[in-house]
Each structure stands twice: as C-alpha cells, then as structure tokens.
Amino acid sequence: MFCEIPDLLSGDEVARLREIAAGLRFVDGRVTNPDSRVKNNLQGQPGDPQHELASKILMDGLRRNARFIAFAFPKMVAPPALSLYRPGMNYGAHADAAFLPIGARPLRADLSCTVFLNEPSSYEGGELSVRLGSREVDFKLPPGAAILYPSTTIHQVKPVTAGERLCGITFIESDIVDRTGRELLFELNDILATEGDRLTWEARTRLSHVATSLHRQWGDAG
C-alpha cells in the first residue's frame, strides 16, 4: 500500500528548503551506499549545518502530520536528507537496505518516504517508479507532497533528462513490523476517524477496543 500526503510541508517550508539547497554543497550520493552500481545522484554534504537545518525542517513536517503518524506508526525516523538529480542522473531498480546504522542501534527500514520539492513541470523524467507485481506505479508529486511506500518494494528514480529534481528522503521503522497488520490497522483507525460519528457509541467503543487490542498484540514498543 502507498500513502500520499499532499500537504506535508507548507509553501514557506518548501521555499526555505529550495533556498538552502541553492547554497548547499552536494556530494556523490554513493557516500551512503558505496557499493551501489545503480545509484547516480547527489546528496547534501553530511554534517553540513545547512543540511542539518534542512533535515530538521523535513523532520518537523513529518512529526506534526497526522496522516504520516497514522499510516507509519513511527518508532524511529532516519534524519531526512536532501537528494538532487541533474540531467543524466537516475537511481536504478533496487530495494532499500534492511537496516541503517543510525543512532545507538540500527534502524530497520520498514517504510521509505520521498518528499517532492520542485514543481513537476520544472524537470523532465525523474519519476519515482515503484514495482507492484508485474507493473510499475510512477509518482511525480507537487512540491510539499510526500509518498510513503514499503522499503521492501523494488523501485527506481527514472533518468532526469532536463531540469533538476530536488527531494527529501527518509526511512521509517514502524512499531508494527508486519506490513499487512500495519496496513489493516491503519484502515481500521481511518474508519474510526472518518465514520466514527455515524456509529452508535457502543459500536464505536467495540471497534476502538479491536483496534487498540490489535495494536497491543502486533506493536513493538521496545
């Protein structure tokens, strides 16, 4: 299941991130994946104070977004990074690493997140393409919008042929390891949030009991 968030960032935040990117030093994206044969992009210089500021802006957007929290059940979120693609750059088909060396212990990548920062019309190509069975689903969203998708999926960023593709990327460890359980619980909670007022109080209480019990059974708070 995919989750689109159309308004993760405000217009002011997008403008600020573009301003930061304009003066930021970008390095070979393989700095975070040196063995990759398909990664051909640029990434903000790790440790640069301006890149850390950009990361904070992106993280703040995620932390305050109710839909992100409801869908991801976030336990840990990797510090977001700015990623840049210029003409001729792409990221070939791959699945994201299972564990990322972040903080006191590795982060298990359950979900991947791309936050789009440029107008789709400002660059050609550069679609995020996620394989779904025998088909591919392409995403090229407006600035400030984000897409969440399972890190286990094979996906790619198609070649940019004109303009520049600027985005933020991060990875999320969910407190619900099982993908099917996480998606079912999201649907159940979403029904409660959107349709709960139409239910009798007894029905709503029973449905809430099921949701919280499943979360308790499937969740990993440790």
KAMO-V127764 format. One record per residue. N is the residue number from 1. RES is the residue in three letters. PHI is phi in degrees with one decimal (none if undefined). Layout:
[[N | RES | PHI] [N | RES | PHI]]
This chain:
[[1 | MET | none] [2 | PHE | -103.1] [3 | CYS | -133.6] [4 | GLU | -91.8] [5 | ILE | -120.3] [6 | PRO | -72.3] [7 | ASP | -132.4] [8 | LEU | -61.5] [9 | LEU | -116.8] [10 | SER | -79.2] [11 | GLY | -60.1] [12 | ASP | -64.8] [13 | GLU | -67.5] [14 | VAL | -61.3] [15 | ALA | -61.1] [16 | ARG | -65.2] [17 | LEU | -66.3] [18 | ARG | -64.6] [19 | GLU | -62.8] [20 | ILE | -61.2] [21 | ALA | -61.9] [22 | ALA | -62.9] [23 | GLY | -108.2] [24 | LEU | -90.4] [25 | ARG | -82.6] [26 | PHE | -105.4] [27 | VAL | -122.1] [28 | ASP | -53.9] [29 | GLY | -61.5] [30 | ARG | -72.9] [31 | VAL | -59.0] [32 | THR | -99.8] [33 | ASN | -152.9] [34 | PRO | -64.1] [35 | ASP | -91.4] [36 | SER | -70.2] [37 | ARG | -101.8] [38 | VAL | -120.5] [39 | LYS | -88.4] [40 | ASN | -137.9] [41 | ASN | -150.1] [42 | LEU | -120.7] [43 | GLN | -137.8] [44 | GLY | -54.9] [45 | GLN | -58.1] [46 | PRO | -58.4] [47 | GLY | 87.8] [48 | ASP | -67.3] [49 | PRO | -56.0] [50 | GLN | -70.0] [51 | HIS | -68.0] [52 | GLU | -65.8] [53 | LEU | -64.9] [54 | ALA | -59.9] [55 | SER | -60.7] [56 | LYS | -65.3] [57 | ILE | -61.0] [58 | LEU | -65.1] [59 | MET | -64.2] [60 | ASP | -60.5] [61 | GLY | -62.5] [62 | LEU | -67.8] [63 | ARG | -64.6] [64 | ARG | -95.0] [65 | ASN | -89.5] [66 | ALA | -64.5] [67 | ARG | -69.2] [68 | PHE | -59.6] [69 | ILE | -64.5] [70 | ALA | -66.5] [71 | PHE | -83.3] [72 | ALA | -90.2] [73 | PHE | 46.8] [74 | PRO | -67.6] [75 | LYS | -103.4] [76 | MET | -140.2] [77 | VAL | -127.2] [78 | ALA | -67.7] [79 | PRO | -54.0] [80 | PRO | -62.0] [81 | ALA | -125.8] [82 | LEU | -86.6] [83 | SER | -124.7] [84 | LEU | -129.4] [85 | TYR | -121.8] [86 | ARG | -107.0] [87 | PRO | -52.1] [88 | GLY | 94.7] [89 | MET | -94.9] [90 | ASN | -162.2] [91 | TYR | -133.9] [92 | GLY | -63.5] [93 | ALA | -57.5] [94 | HIS | -162.5] [95 | ALA | -113.5] [96 | ASP | -70.5] [97 | ALA | -58.1] [98 | ALA | -69.9] [99 | PHE | -132.1] [100 | LEU | -118.6] [101 | PRO | -76.8] [102 | ILE | -127.4] [103 | GLY | 71.9] [104 | ALA | -70.1] [105 | ARG | -145.9] [106 | PRO | -62.8] [107 | LEU | -92.6] [108 | ARG | -82.5] [109 | ALA | -83.1] [110 | ASP | -92.4] [111 | LEU | -131.2] [112 | SER | -111.4] [113 | CYS | -137.5] [114 | THR | -118.2] [115 | VAL | -110.9] [116 | PHE | -82.9] [117 | LEU | -123.0] [118 | ASN | -111.6] [119 | GLU | -62.2] [120 | PRO | -55.8] [121 | SER | -77.7] [122 | SER | -85.3] [123 | TYR | -146.4] [124 | GLU | -108.6] [125 | GLY | 76.2] [126 | GLY | 75.9] [127 | GLU | -68.1] [128 | LEU | -78.5] [129 | SER | -117.6] [130 | VAL | -108.5] [131 | ARG | -76.9] [132 | LEU | -129.8] [133 | GLY | 65.8] [134 | SER | -93.4] [135 | ARG | -120.4] [136 | GLU | -122.4] [137 | VAL | -110.3] [138 | ASP | -99.5] [139 | PHE | -128.1] [140 | LYS | -148.6] [141 | LEU | -95.8] [142 | PRO | -66.5] [143 | PRO | -60.9] [144 | GLY | 94.2] [145 | ALA | -90.4] [146 | ALA | -131.7] [147 | ILE | -129.3] [148 | LEU | -108.6] [149 | TYR | -152.2] [150 | PRO | -62.9] [151 | SER | -66.8] [152 | THR | -76.3] [153 | THR | -76.0] [154 | ILE | -80.4] [155 | HIS | -148.1] [156 | GLN | -153.5] [157 | VAL | -108.6] [158 | LYS | -68.1] [159 | PRO | -56.5] [160 | VAL | -84.3] [161 | THR | -106.0] [162 | ALA | -159.7] [163 | GLY | 76.1] [164 | GLU | -132.6] [165 | ARG | -106.5] [166 | LEU | -112.2] [167 | CYS | -150.7] [168 | GLY | -107.5] [169 | ILE | -131.6] [170 | THR | -158.0] [171 | PHE | -134.9] [172 | ILE | -125.5] [173 | GLU | -96.4] [174 | SER | -91.0] [175 | ASP | -81.3] [176 | ILE | -117.6] [177 | VAL | -67.3] [178 | ASP | -71.9] [179 | ARG | -62.8] [180 | THR | -63.9] [181 | GLY | -60.6] [182 | ARG | -62.1] [183 | GLU | -71.0] [184 | LEU | -65.8] [185 | LEU | -68.1] [186 | PHE | -60.7] [187 | GLU | -62.7] [188 | LEU | -62.7] [189 | ASN | -66.2] [190 | ASP | -66.6] [191 | ILE | -62.7] [192 | LEU | -60.5] [193 | ALA | -71.2] [194 | THR | -95.2] [195 | GLU | -117.1] [196 | GLY | -57.4] [197 | ASP | -68.9] [198 | ARG | -87.5] [199 | LEU | -87.7] [200 | THR | -67.2] [201 | TRP | -60.4] [202 | GLU | -63.2] [203 | ALA | -66.3] [204 | ARG | -65.8] [205 | THR | -63.9] [206 | ARG | -66.7] [207 | LEU | -67.4] [208 | SER | -63.9] [209 | HIS | -61.0] [210 | VAL | -63.1] [211 | ALA | -63.0] [212 | THR | -69.1] [213 | SER | -67.1] [214 | LEU | -66.0] [215 | HIS | -62.2] [216 | ARG | -63.7] [217 | GLN | -73.3] [218 | TRP | -91.6] [219 | GLY | -75.0] [220 | ASP | -131.9] [221 | ALA | -86.4] [222 | GLY | -78.1]]
